C-alpha cells in the first residue's frame, strides 16, 4: 500500500494520517508544537509529515488541528 501524500512512513502502518486536501498549507501547523514526541514535522508551510517510528498515537494532534487535516 502506498501512503497518502504528506506522510513519511518508514515503520509501516501509521495510526494518524495527513489529509492533504484539508490542509490549507499556508501557515505553521499548530499540531506540530502539540506533539509530545516530535513525530510531526513541517517543511515551511507545507502539510506536516508524520514520523511513524516516533508517533505514539496519543491523539493530541487530532484535537489541535483546526481543519481536520489529521485523521485516523
N, CA, C, O and CB atoms as a CASP TS submission, in Angstrom:
PFRMAT TS
TARGET T0000
AUTHOR 0000-0000-0000
METHOD Language model
MODEL 1
PARENT N/A
ATOM      1  N   UNK     1       0.836  -1.184   0.000  1.00  0.00           N
ATOM      2  CA  UNK     1       0.000   0.000   0.000  1.00  0.00           C
ATOM      3  C   UNK     1       0.881   1.247   0.000  1.00  0.00           C
ATOM      4  O   UNK     1       1.803   1.353   0.809  1.00  0.00           O
ATOM      5  CB  UNK     1      -0.951  -0.002   1.215  1.00  0.00           C
ATOM      6  N   UNK     2       0.610   2.173  -0.885  1.00  0.00           N
ATOM      7  CA  UNK     2       1.352   3.426  -0.954  1.00  0.00           C
ATOM      8  C   UNK     2       0.684   4.425  -0.019  1.00  0.00           C
ATOM      9  O   UNK     2      -0.526   4.635  -0.113  1.00  0.00           O
ATOM     10  CB  UNK     2       1.411   3.974  -2.419  1.00  0.00           C
ATOM     11  N   UNK     3       1.457   5.059   0.900  1.00  0.00           N
ATOM     12  CA  UNK     3       0.852   6.013   1.824  1.00  0.00           C
ATOM     13  C   UNK     3       0.382   7.266   1.103  1.00  0.00           C
ATOM     14  O   UNK     3       0.966   7.642   0.087  1.00  0.00           O
ATOM     15  CB  UNK     3       1.838   6.386   2.918  1.00  0.00           C
ATOM     16  N   UNK     4      -0.684   7.937   1.616  1.00  0.00           N
ATOM     17  CA  UNK     4      -1.162   9.176   1.011  1.00  0.00           C
ATOM     18  C   UNK     4      -0.082  10.255   1.028  1.00  0.00           C
ATOM     19  O   UNK     4       0.868  10.185   1.807  1.00  0.00           O
ATOM     20  CB  UNK     4      -2.409   9.672   1.739  1.00  0.00           C
ATOM     21  N   UNK     5      -0.239  11.244   0.167  1.00  0.00           N
ATOM     22  CA  UNK     5       0.700  12.365   0.110  1.00  0.00           C
ATOM     23  C   UNK     5       0.775  13.028   1.478  1.00  0.00           C
ATOM     24  O   UNK     5      -0.238  13.181   2.160  1.00  0.00           O
ATOM     25  CB  UNK     5       0.276  13.393  -0.976  1.00  0.00           C
ATOM     26  N   UNK     6       1.985  13.422   1.877  1.00  0.00           N
ATOM     27  CA  UNK     6       2.159  14.128   3.138  1.00  0.00           C
ATOM     28  C   UNK     6       2.542  13.226   4.291  1.00  0.00           C
ATOM     29  O   UNK     6       2.592  13.676   5.435  1.00  0.00           O
ATOM     30  CB  UNK     6       0.913  14.853   3.481  1.00  0.00           C
ATOM     31  N   UNK     7       2.814  11.951   4.011  1.00  0.00           N
ATOM     32  CA  UNK     7       3.149  11.034   5.093  1.00  0.00           C
ATOM     33  C   UNK     7       4.520  10.414   4.878  1.00  0.00           C
ATOM     34  O   UNK     7       4.830   9.921   3.793  1.00  0.00           O
ATOM     35  CB  UNK     7       2.093   9.941   5.212  1.00  0.00           C
ATOM     36  N   UNK     8       5.325  10.445   5.912  1.00  0.00           N
ATOM     37  CA  UNK     8       6.618   9.772   5.935  1.00  0.00           C
ATOM     38  C   UNK     8       6.389   8.496   6.715  1.00  0.00           C
ATOM     39  O   UNK     8       6.039   8.560   7.894  1.00  0.00           O
ATOM     40  CB  UNK     8       7.765  10.670   6.576  1.00  0.00           C
ATOM     41  N   UNK     9       6.575   7.345   6.104  1.00  0.00           N
ATOM     42  CA  UNK     9       6.135   6.095   6.713  1.00  0.00           C
ATOM     43  C   UNK     9       7.209   5.012   6.693  1.00  0.00           C
ATOM     44  O   UNK     9       7.028   3.992   6.028  1.00  0.00           O
ATOM     45  CB  UNK     9       4.904   5.594   6.010  1.00  0.00           C
ATOM     46  N   UNK    10       8.327   5.203   7.405  1.00  0.00           N
ATOM     47  CA  UNK    10       9.366   4.185   7.374  1.00  0.00           C
ATOM     48  C   UNK    10       9.028   2.955   8.185  1.00  0.00           C
ATOM     49  O   UNK    10       9.556   1.877   7.912  1.00  0.00           O
ATOM     50  CB  UNK    10      10.643   4.756   7.863  1.00  0.00           C
ATOM     51  N   UNK    11       8.156   3.086   9.183  1.00  0.00           N
ATOM     52  CA  UNK    11       7.883   1.982  10.099  1.00  0.00           C
ATOM     53  C   UNK    11       6.648   1.183   9.762  1.00  0.00           C
ATOM     54  O   UNK    11       6.279   0.290  10.525  1.00  0.00           O
ATOM     55  CB  UNK    11       7.752   2.500  11.469  1.00  0.00           C
ATOM     56  N   UNK    12       5.997   1.461   8.659  1.00  0.00           N
ATOM     57  CA  UNK    12       4.803   0.709   8.306  1.00  0.00           C
ATOM     58  C   UNK    12       3.538   1.525   8.486  1.00  0.00           C
ATOM     59  O   UNK    12       3.516   2.721   8.195  1.00  0.00           O
ATOM     60  CB  UNK    12       4.719  -0.545   9.131  1.00  0.00           C
ATOM     61  N   UNK    13       2.500   0.888   8.960  1.00  0.00           N
ATOM     62  CA  UNK    13       1.173   1.485   9.113  1.00  0.00           C
ATOM     63  C   UNK    13       1.185   2.612  10.151  1.00  0.00           C
ATOM     64  O   UNK    13       1.738   2.457  11.240  1.00  0.00           O
ATOM     65  CB  UNK    13       0.153   0.411   9.514  1.00  0.00           C
ATOM     66  N   UNK    14       0.576   3.736   9.806  1.00  0.00           N
ATOM     67  CA  UNK    14       0.514   4.880  10.713  1.00  0.00           C
ATOM     68  C   UNK    14      -0.825   4.941  11.437  1.00  0.00           C
ATOM     69  O   UNK    14      -1.866   4.675  10.836  1.00  0.00           O
ATOM     70  CB  UNK    14       0.752   6.179   9.947  1.00  0.00           C
ATOM     71  N   UNK    15      -0.808   5.288  12.723  1.00  0.00           N
ATOM     72  CA  UNK    15      -2.061   5.453  13.450  1.00  0.00           C
ATOM     73  C   UNK    15      -2.773   6.744  13.057  1.00  0.00           C
ATOM     74  O   UNK    15      -3.999   6.821  13.135  1.00  0.00           O
ATOM     75  CB  UNK    15      -1.805   5.436  14.950  1.00  0.00           C
ATOM     76  N   UNK    16      -2.018   7.756  12.636  1.00  0.00           N
ATOM     77  CA  UNK    16      -2.561   9.053  12.237  1.00  0.00           C
ATOM     78  C   UNK    16      -2.082   9.335  10.824  1.00  0.00           C
ATOM     79  O   UNK    16      -0.966   8.967  10.456  1.00  0.00           O
ATOM     80  CB  UNK    16      -2.127  10.195  13.226  1.00  0.00           C
ATOM     81  N   UNK    17      -2.924   9.988  10.033  1.00  0.00           N
ATOM     82  CA  UNK    17      -2.523  10.323   8.665  1.00  0.00           C
ATOM     83  C   UNK    17      -2.849  11.785   8.376  1.00  0.00           C
ATOM     84  O   UNK    17      -3.666  12.394   9.066  1.00  0.00           O
ATOM     85  CB  UNK    17      -3.228   9.396   7.638  1.00  0.00           C
ATOM     86  N   UNK    18      -2.214  12.335   7.369  1.00  0.00           N
ATOM     87  CA  UNK    18      -2.455  13.706   6.939  1.00  0.00           C
ATOM     88  C   UNK    18      -3.353  13.665   5.709  1.00  0.00           C
ATOM     89  O   UNK    18      -3.042  12.997   4.723  1.00  0.00           O
ATOM     90  CB  UNK    18      -1.113  14.453   6.635  1.00  0.00           C
ATOM     91  N   UNK    19      -4.469  14.385   5.776  1.00  0.00           N
ATOM     92  CA  UNK    19      -5.371  14.515   4.631  1.00  0.00           C
ATOM     93  C   UNK    19      -4.992  15.836   3.956  1.00  0.00           C
ATOM     94  O   UNK    19      -5.478  16.902   4.336  1.00  0.00           O
ATOM     95  CB  UNK    19      -6.919  14.481   5.068  1.00  0.00           C
ATOM     96  N   UNK    20      -4.129  15.748   2.963  1.00  0.00           N
ATOM     97  CA  UNK    20      -3.551  16.939   2.335  1.00  0.00           C
ATOM     98  C   UNK    20      -4.600  17.894   1.776  1.00  0.00           C
ATOM     99  O   UNK    20      -4.393  19.107   1.781  1.00  0.00           O
ATOM    100  CB  UNK    20      -2.618  16.527   1.231  1.00  0.00           C
ATOM    101  N   UNK    21      -5.716  17.366   1.298  1.00  0.00           N
ATOM    102  CA  UNK    21      -6.766  18.212   0.725  1.00  0.00           C
ATOM    103  C   UNK    21      -7.402  19.122   1.777  1.00  0.00           C
ATOM    104  O   UNK    21      -7.944  20.172   1.433  1.00  0.00           O
ATOM    105  CB  UNK    21      -7.839  17.344   0.074  1.00  0.00           C
ATOM    106  N   UNK    22      -7.344  18.735   3.046  1.00  0.00           N
ATOM    107  CA  UNK    22      -7.926  19.557   4.115  1.00  0.00           C
ATOM    108  C   UNK    22      -6.941  20.561   4.699  1.00  0.00           C
ATOM    109  O   UNK    22      -7.344  21.489   5.400  1.00  0.00           O
ATOM    110  CB  UNK    22      -8.443  18.670   5.217  1.00  0.00           C
ATOM    111  N   UNK    23      -5.665  20.384   4.418  1.00  0.00           N
ATOM    112  CA  UNK    23      -4.636  21.274   4.971  1.00  0.00           C
ATOM    113  C   UNK    23      -4.458  22.470   4.040  1.00  0.00           C
ATOM    114  O   UNK    23      -4.144  22.289   2.864  1.00  0.00           O
ATOM    115  CB  UNK    23      -3.280  20.518   5.163  1.00  0.00           C
ATOM    116  N   UNK    24      -4.656  23.699   4.549  1.00  0.00           N
ATOM    117  CA  UNK    24      -4.512  24.864   3.677  1.00  0.00           C
ATOM    118  C   UNK    24      -3.066  25.135   3.254  1.00  0.00           C
ATOM    119  O   UNK    24      -2.831  25.841   2.273  1.00  0.00           O
ATOM    120  CB  UNK    24      -5.062  26.079   4.369  1.00  0.00           C
ATOM    121  N   UNK    25      -2.105  24.581   3.981  1.00  0.00           N
ATOM    122  CA  UNK    25      -0.686  24.723   3.656  1.00  0.00           C
ATOM    123  C   UNK    25      -0.283  26.182   3.460  1.00  0.00           C
ATOM    124  O   UNK    25       0.453  26.518   2.532  1.00  0.00           O
ATOM    125  CB  UNK    25      -0.357  23.929   2.405  1.00  0.00           C
ATOM    126  N   UNK    26      -0.784  27.051   4.360  1.00  0.00           N
ATOM    127  CA  UNK    26      -0.450  28.471   4.278  1.00  0.00           C
ATOM    128  C   UNK    26      -0.078  29.060   5.637  1.00  0.00           C
ATOM    129  O   UNK    26      -0.087  30.278   5.816  1.00  0.00           O
ATOM    130  CB  UNK    26      -1.614  29.241   3.689  1.00  0.00           C
ATOM    131  N   UNK    27       0.246  28.192   6.589  1.00  0.00           N
ATOM    132  CA  UNK    27       0.597  28.653   7.936  1.00  0.00           C
ATOM    133  C   UNK    27       1.435  27.587   8.650  1.00  0.00           C
ATOM    134  O   UNK    27       1.540  26.452   8.185  1.00  0.00           O
ATOM    135  CB  UNK    27      -0.684  28.979   8.759  1.00  0.00           C
ATOM    136  N   UNK    28       2.020  27.966   9.768  1.00  0.00           N
ATOM    137  CA  UNK    28       2.720  26.984  10.583  1.00  0.00           C
ATOM    138  C   UNK    28       1.670  26.128  11.280  1.00  0.00           C
ATOM    139  O   UNK    28       0.741  26.656  11.891  1.00  0.00           O
ATOM    140  CB  UNK    28       3.677  27.671  11.619  1.00  0.00           C
ATOM    141  N   UNK    29       1.814  24.839  11.191  1.00  0.00           N
ATOM    142  CA  UNK    29       0.832  23.897  11.725  1.00  0.00           C
ATOM    143  C   UNK    29       0.857  23.904  13.257  1.00  0.00           C
ATOM    144  O   UNK    29       1.900  23.624  13.849  1.00  0.00           O
ATOM    145  CB  UNK    29       1.103  22.473  11.191  1.00  0.00           C
ATOM    146  N   UNK    30      -0.272  24.220  13.912  1.00  0.00           N
ATOM    147  CA  UNK    30      -0.304  24.226  15.370  1.00  0.00           C
ATOM    148  C   UNK    30      -0.131  22.832  15.968  1.00  0.00           C
ATOM    149  O   UNK    30       0.298  22.699  17.114  1.00  0.00           O
ATOM    150  CB  UNK    30      -1.601  24.825  15.850  1.00  0.00           C
ATOM    151  N   UNK    31      -0.457  21.812  15.215  1.00  0.00           N
ATOM    152  CA  UNK    31      -0.345  20.442  15.723  1.00  0.00           C
ATOM    153  C   UNK    31       1.113  20.017  15.890  1.00  0.00           C
ATOM    154  O   UNK    31       1.415  19.159  16.720  1.00  0.00           O
ATOM    155  CB  UNK    31      -1.063  19.473  14.783  1.00  0.00           C
ATOM    156  N   UNK    32       2.015  20.606  15.113  1.00  0.00           N
ATOM    157  CA  UNK    32       3.434  20.247  15.209  1.00  0.00           C
ATOM    158  C   UNK    32       3.948  20.517  16.619  1.00  0.00           C
ATOM    159  O   UNK    32       4.645  19.686  17.202  1.00  0.00           O
ATOM    160  CB  UNK    32       4.274  21.035  14.169  1.00  0.00           C
ATOM    161  N   UNK    33       3.601  21.677  17.164  1.00  0.00           N
ATOM    162  CA  UNK    33       4.053  22.027  18.520  1.00  0.00           C
ATOM    163  C   UNK    33       3.354  21.196  19.590  1.00  0.00           C
ATOM    164  O   UNK    33       3.879  21.045  20.693  1.00  0.00           O
ATOM    165  CB  UNK    33       3.814  23.509  18.789  1.00  0.00           C
ATOM    166  N   UNK    34       2.189  20.660  19.284  1.00  0.00           N
ATOM    167  CA  UNK    34       1.434  19.898  20.287  1.00  0.00           C
ATOM    168  C   UNK    34       1.949  18.476  20.477  1.00  0.00           C
ATOM    169  O   UNK    34       1.628  17.834  21.478  1.00  0.00           O
ATOM    170  CB  UNK    34      -0.021  19.850  19.901  1.00  0.00           C
ATOM    171  N   UNK    35       2.736  17.978  19.539  1.00  0.00           N
ATOM    172  CA  UNK    35       3.198  16.589  19.609  1.00  0.00           C
ATOM    173  C   UNK    35       4.271  16.429  20.690  1.00  0.00           C
ATOM    174  O   UNK    35       5.333  17.045  20.600  1.00  0.00           O
ATOM    175  CB  UNK    35       3.748  16.134  18.240  1.00  0.00           C
ATOM    176  N   UNK    36       4.002  15.607  21.710  1.00  0.00           N
ATOM    177  CA  UNK    36       4.951  15.461  22.814  1.00  0.00           C
ATOM    178  C   UNK    36       6.227  14.696  22.452  1.00  0.00           C
ATOM    179  O   UNK    36       7.214  14.760  23.184  1.00  0.00           O
ATOM    180  CB  UNK    36       4.277  14.770  23.951  1.00  0.00           C
ATOM    181  N   UNK    37       6.212  13.978  21.335  1.00  0.00           N
ATOM    182  CA  UNK    37       7.385  13.179  20.960  1.00  0.00           C
ATOM    183  C   UNK    37       8.053  13.669  19.674  1.00  0.00           C
ATOM    184  O   UNK    37       8.987  13.034  19.184  1.00  0.00           O
ATOM    185  CB  UNK    37       6.985  11.727  20.795  1.00  0.00           C
ATOM    186  N   UNK    38       7.587  14.786  19.127  1.00  0.00           N
ATOM    187  CA  UNK    38       8.194  15.340  17.923  1.00  0.00           C
ATOM    188  C   UNK    38       7.980  14.506  16.675  1.00  0.00           C
ATOM    189  O   UNK    38       8.835  14.476  15.790  1.00  0.00           O
ATOM    190  CB  UNK    38       9.642  15.514  18.138  1.00  0.00           C
ATOM    191  N   UNK    39       6.835  13.825  16.599  1.00  0.00           N
ATOM    192  CA  UNK    39       6.561  12.966  15.442  1.00  0.00           C
ATOM    193  C   UNK    39       6.027  13.737  14.238  1.00  0.00           C
ATOM    194  O   UNK    39       6.059  13.228  13.117  1.00  0.00           O
ATOM    195  CB  UNK    39       5.572  11.894  15.828  1.00  0.00           C
ATOM    196  N   UNK    40       5.537  14.953  14.454  1.00  0.00           N
ATOM    197  CA  UNK    40       5.045  15.776  13.353  1.00  0.00           C
ATOM    198  C   UNK    40       6.148  16.735  12.921  1.00  0.00           C
ATOM    199  O   UNK    40       6.747  17.428  13.743  1.00  0.00           O
ATOM    200  CB  UNK    40       3.761  16.558  13.766  1.00  0.00           C
ATOM    201  N   UNK    41       6.401  16.761  11.625  1.00  0.00           N
ATOM    202  CA  UNK    41       7.434  17.624  11.061  1.00  0.00           C
ATOM    203  C   UNK    41       6.804  18.479   9.975  1.00  0.00           C
ATOM    204  O   UNK    41       5.864  18.048   9.307  1.00  0.00           O
ATOM    205  CB  UNK    41       8.626  16.790  10.497  1.00  0.00           C
ATOM    206  N   UNK    42       7.318  19.689   9.796  1.00  0.00           N
ATOM    207  CA  UNK    42       6.776  20.558   8.765  1.00  0.00           C
ATOM    208  C   UNK    42       7.907  21.287   8.064  1.00  0.00           C
ATOM    209  O   UNK    42       8.796  21.839   8.713  1.00  0.00           O
ATOM    210  CB  UNK    42       5.772  21.559   9.361  1.00  0.00           C
ATOM    211  N   UNK    43       7.873  21.289   6.740  1.00  0.00           N
ATOM    212  CA  UNK    43       8.846  21.990   5.914  1.00  0.00           C
ATOM    213  C   UNK    43       8.199  23.295   5.464  1.00  0.00           C
ATOM    214  O   UNK    43       7.352  23.294   4.571  1.00  0.00           O
ATOM    215  CB  UNK    43       9.304  21.116   4.684  1.00  0.00           C
ATOM    216  N   UNK    44       8.591  24.403   6.075  1.00  0.00           N
ATOM    217  CA  UNK    44       7.978  25.690   5.748  1.00  0.00           C
ATOM    218  C   UNK    44       6.519  25.687   6.140  1.00  0.00           C
ATOM    219  O   UNK    44       6.180  25.438   7.297  1.00  0.00           O
ATOM    220  CB  UNK    44       8.125  26.004   4.256  1.00  0.00           C
ATOM    221  N   UNK    45       5.646  25.964   5.172  1.00  0.00           N
ATOM    222  CA  UNK    45       4.210  25.976   5.434  1.00  0.00           C
ATOM    223  C   UNK    45       3.491  24.834   4.727  1.00  0.00           C
ATOM    224  O   UNK    45       2.268  24.854   4.586  1.00  0.00           O
ATOM    225  CB  UNK    45       3.614  27.300   5.005  1.00  0.00           C
ATOM    226  N   UNK    46       4.246  23.849   4.290  1.00  0.00           N
ATOM    227  CA  UNK    46       3.648  22.681   3.640  1.00  0.00           C
ATOM    228  C   UNK    46       2.885  21.849   4.661  1.00  0.00           C
ATOM    229  O   UNK    46       3.004  22.073   5.866  1.00  0.00           O
ATOM    230  CB  UNK    46       4.732  21.822   2.949  1.00  0.00           C
ATOM    231  N   UNK    47       2.109  20.898   4.184  1.00  0.00           N
ATOM    232  CA  UNK    47       1.392  19.984   5.079  1.00  0.00           C
ATOM    233  C   UNK    47       2.411  19.233   5.930  1.00  0.00           C
ATOM    234  O   UNK    47       3.481  18.872   5.439  1.00  0.00           O
ATOM    235  CB  UNK    47       0.494  18.985   4.271  1.00  0.00           C
ATOM    236  N   UNK    48       2.093  18.996   7.188  1.00  0.00           N
ATOM    237  CA  UNK    48       3.033  18.272   8.043  1.00  0.00           C
ATOM    238  C   UNK    48       3.195  16.823   7.599  1.00  0.00           C
ATOM    239  O   UNK    48       2.342  16.269   6.907  1.00  0.00           O
ATOM    240  CB  UNK    48       2.572  18.320   9.493  1.00  0.00           C
ATOM    241  N   UNK    49       4.292  16.233   8.007  1.00  0.00           N
ATOM    242  CA  UNK    49       4.520  14.812   7.775  1.00  0.00           C
ATOM    243  C   UNK    49       4.616  14.133   9.133  1.00  0.00           C
ATOM    244  O   UNK    49       4.888  14.787  10.140  1.00  0.00           O
ATOM    245  CB  UNK    49       5.814  14.566   6.919  1.00  0.00           C
ATOM    246  N   UNK    50       4.397  12.841   9.163  1.00  0.00           N
ATOM    247  CA  UNK    50       4.388  12.085  10.409  1.00  0.00           C
ATOM    248  C   UNK    50       5.495  11.045  10.380  1.00  0.00           C
ATOM    249  O   UNK    50       5.610  10.268   9.432  1.00  0.00           O
ATOM    250  CB  UNK    50       3.016  11.413  10.639  1.00  0.00           C
ATOM    251  N   UNK    51       6.299  11.039  11.416  1.00  0.00           N
ATOM    252  CA  UNK    51       7.347  10.034  11.575  1.00  0.00           C
ATOM    253  C   UNK    51       6.724   8.848  12.312  1.00  0.00           C
ATOM    254  O   UNK    51       6.489   8.918  13.519  1.00  0.00           O
ATOM    255  CB  UNK    51       8.601  10.612  12.357  1.00  0.00           C
ATOM    256  N   UNK    52       6.462   7.776  11.598  1.00  0.00           N
ATOM    257  CA  UNK    52       5.769   6.605  12.154  1.00  0.00           C
ATOM    258  C   UNK    52       6.537   5.959  13.298  1.00  0.00           C
ATOM    259  O   UNK    52       5.936   5.350  14.184  1.00  0.00           O
ATOM    260  CB  UNK    52       5.532   5.579  11.068  1.00  0.00           C
ATOM    261  N   UNK    53       7.845   6.086  13.286  1.00  0.00           N
ATOM    262  CA  UNK    53       8.632   5.460  14.345  1.00  0.00           C
ATOM    263  C   UNK    53       8.549   6.238  15.649  1.00  0.00           C
ATOM    264  O   UNK    53       8.821   5.686  16.715  1.00  0.00           O
ATOM    265  CB  UNK    53      10.080   5.333  13.915  1.00  0.00           C
ATOM    266  N   UNK    54       8.179   7.504  15.582  1.00  0.00           N
ATOM    267  CA  UNK    54       8.041   8.323  16.795  1.00  0.00           C
ATOM    268  C   UNK    54       6.602   8.420  17.288  1.00  0.00           C
ATOM    269  O   UNK    54       6.370   8.547  18.490  1.00  0.00           O
ATOM    270  CB  UNK    54       8.575   9.714  16.539  1.00  0.00           C
ATOM    271  N   UNK    55       5.640   8.363  16.382  1.00  0.00           N
ATOM    272  CA  UNK    55       4.231   8.569  16.740  1.00  0.00           C
ATOM    273  C   UNK    55       3.763   7.507  17.738  1.00  0.00           C
ATOM    274  O   UNK    55       3.935   6.308  17.519  1.00  0.00           O
ATOM    275  CB  UNK    55       3.342   8.539  15.476  1.00  0.00           C
ATOM    276  N   UNK    56       3.164   7.978  18.842  1.00  0.00           N
ATOM    277  CA  UNK    56       2.647   7.071  19.873  1.00  0.00           C
ATOM    278  C   UNK    56       1.130   6.979  19.833  1.00  0.00           C
ATOM    279  O   UNK    56       0.534   6.316  20.681  1.00  0.00           O
ATOM    280  CB  UNK    56       3.098   7.528  21.254  1.00  0.00           C
ATOM    281  N   UNK    57       0.493   7.631  18.866  1.00  0.00           N
ATOM    282  CA  UNK    57      -0.962   7.618  18.707  1.00  0.00           C
ATOM    283  C   UNK    57      -1.675   8.213  19.921  1.00  0.00           C
ATOM    284  O   UNK    57      -2.728   7.721  20.326  1.00  0.00           O
ATOM    285  CB  UNK    57      -1.450   6.192  18.470  1.00  0.00           C
ATOM    286  N   UNK    58      -1.103   9.275  20.504  1.00  0.00           N
ATOM    287  CA  UNK    58      -1.725   9.903  21.676  1.00  0.00           C
ATOM    288  C   UNK    58      -2.960  10.717  21.307  1.00  0.00           C
ATOM    289  O   UNK    58      -3.832  10.923  22.151  1.00  0.00           O
ATOM    290  CB  UNK    58      -0.720  10.797  22.384  1.00  0.00           C
ATOM    291  N   UNK    59      -3.051  11.184  20.054  1.00  0.00           N
ATOM    292  CA  UNK    59      -4.226  11.919  19.594  1.00  0.00           C
ATOM    293  C   UNK    59      -4.199  13.419  19.823  1.00  0.00           C
ATOM    294  O   UNK    59      -5.152  14.105  19.453  1.00  0.00           O
ATOM    295  CB  UNK    59      -5.408  11.376  20.248  1.00  0.00           C
ATOM    296  N   UNK    60      -3.155  13.946  20.411  1.00  0.00           N
ATOM    297  CA  UNK    60      -3.103  15.398  20.657  1.00  0.00           C
ATOM    298  C   UNK    60      -3.202  16.189  19.358  1.00  0.00           C
ATOM    299  O   UNK    60      -3.919  17.188  19.289  1.00  0.00           O
ATOM    300  CB  UNK    60      -1.808  15.771  21.390  1.00  0.00           C
ATOM    301  N   UNK    61      -2.492  15.751  18.344  1.00  0.00           N
ATOM    302  CA  UNK    61      -2.500  16.475  17.074  1.00  0.00           C
ATOM    303  C   UNK    61      -3.904  16.511  16.466  1.00  0.00           C
ATOM    304  O   UNK    61      -4.284  17.500  15.840  1.00  0.00           O
ATOM    305  CB  UNK    61      -1.516  15.831  16.088  1.00  0.00           C
ATOM    306  N   UNK    62      -4.664  15.447  16.647  1.00  0.00           N
ATOM    307  CA  UNK    62      -6.024  15.386  16.109  1.00  0.00           C
ATOM    308  C   UNK    62      -6.907  16.458  16.729  1.00  0.00           C
ATOM    309  O   UNK    62      -7.738  17.058  16.045  1.00  0.00           O
ATOM    310  CB  UNK    62      -6.634  14.004  16.349  1.00  0.00           C
ATOM    311  N   UNK    63      -6.729  16.697  18.012  1.00  0.00           N
ATOM    312  CA  UNK    63      -7.551  17.680  18.722  1.00  0.00           C
ATOM    313  C   UNK    63      -7.133  19.116  18.417  1.00  0.00           C
ATOM    314  O   UNK    63      -7.946  20.033  18.536  1.00  0.00           O
ATOM    315  CB  UNK    63      -7.475  17.436  20.218  1.00  0.00           C
ATOM    316  N   UNK    64      -5.883  19.320  18.025  1.00  0.00           N
ATOM    317  CA  UNK    64      -5.361  20.669  17.804  1.00  0.00           C
ATOM    318  C   UNK    64      -5.570  21.164  16.375  1.00  0.00           C
ATOM    319  O   UNK    64      -5.739  22.364  16.162  1.00  0.00           O
ATOM    320  CB  UNK    64      -3.892  20.706  18.134  1.00  0.00           C
ATOM    321  N   UNK    65      -5.563  20.277  15.412  1.00  0.00           N
ATOM    322  CA  UNK    65      -5.680  20.685  14.004  1.00  0.00           C
ATOM    323  C   UNK    65      -7.036  21.356  13.754  1.00  0.00           C
ATOM    324  O   UNK    65      -8.075  20.716  13.914  1.00  0.00           O
ATOM    325  CB  UNK    65      -5.504  19.458  13.062  1.00  0.00           C
ATOM    326  N   UNK    66      -7.041  22.648  13.360  1.00  0.00           N
ATOM    327  CA  UNK    66      -8.302  23.370  13.178  1.00  0.00           C
ATOM    328  C   UNK    66      -9.084  22.971  11.927  1.00  0.00           C
ATOM    329  O   UNK    66     -10.274  23.269  11.828  1.00  0.00           O
ATOM    330  CB  UNK    66      -8.027  24.833  13.128  1.00  0.00           C
ATOM    331  N   UNK    67      -8.437  22.304  10.974  1.00  0.00           N
ATOM    332  CA  UNK    67      -9.123  21.966   9.724  1.00  0.00           C
ATOM    333  C   UNK    67      -9.463  20.487   9.595  1.00  0.00           C
ATOM    334  O   UNK    67     -10.080  20.076   8.612  1.00  0.00           O
ATOM    335  CB  UNK    67      -8.277  22.378   8.559  1.00  0.00           C
ATOM    336  N   UNK    68      -9.069  19.690  10.572  1.00  0.00           N
ATOM    337  CA  UNK    68      -9.328  18.251  10.496  1.00  0.00           C
ATOM    338  C   UNK    68      -8.436  17.541   9.495  1.00  0.00           C
ATOM    339  O   UNK    68      -8.788  16.475   8.989  1.00  0.00           O
ATOM    340  CB  UNK    68     -10.765  18.007  10.141  1.00  0.00           C
ATOM    341  N   UNK    69      -7.275  18.132   9.206  1.00  0.00           N
ATOM    342  CA  UNK    69      -6.362  17.531   8.231  1.00  0.00           C
ATOM    343  C   UNK    69      -5.609  16.330   8.793  1.00  0.00           C
ATOM    344  O   UNK    69      -5.012  15.563   8.038  1.00  0.00           O
ATOM    345  CB  UNK    69      -5.371  18.566   7.749  1.00  0.00           C
ATOM    346  N   UNK    70      -5.635  16.164  10.106  1.00  0.00           N
ATOM    347  CA  UNK    70      -5.026  14.991  10.731  1.00  0.00           C
ATOM    348  C   UNK    70      -6.159  14.066  11.143  1.00  0.00           C
ATOM    349  O   UNK    70      -7.093  14.484  11.828  1.00  0.00           O
ATOM    350  CB  UNK    70      -4.124  15.384  11.966  1.00  0.00           C
ATOM    351  N   UNK    71      -6.077  12.820  10.728  1.00  0.00           N
ATOM    352  CA  UNK    71      -7.177  11.877  10.955  1.00  0.00           C
ATOM    353  C   UNK    71      -6.642  10.483  11.233  1.00  0.00           C
ATOM    354  O   UNK    71      -5.473  10.187  10.985  1.00  0.00           O
ATOM    355  CB  UNK    71      -8.123  11.847   9.747  1.00  0.00           C
ATOM    356  N   UNK    72      -7.512   9.638  11.749  1.00  0.00           N
ATOM    357  CA  UNK    72      -7.168   8.223  11.965  1.00  0.00           C
ATOM    358  C   UNK    72      -7.708   7.411  10.828  1.00  0.00           C
ATOM    359  O   UNK    72      -7.536   6.193  10.802  1.00  0.00           O
ATOM    360  CB  UNK    72      -7.720   7.697  13.312  1.00  0.00           C
TER
END
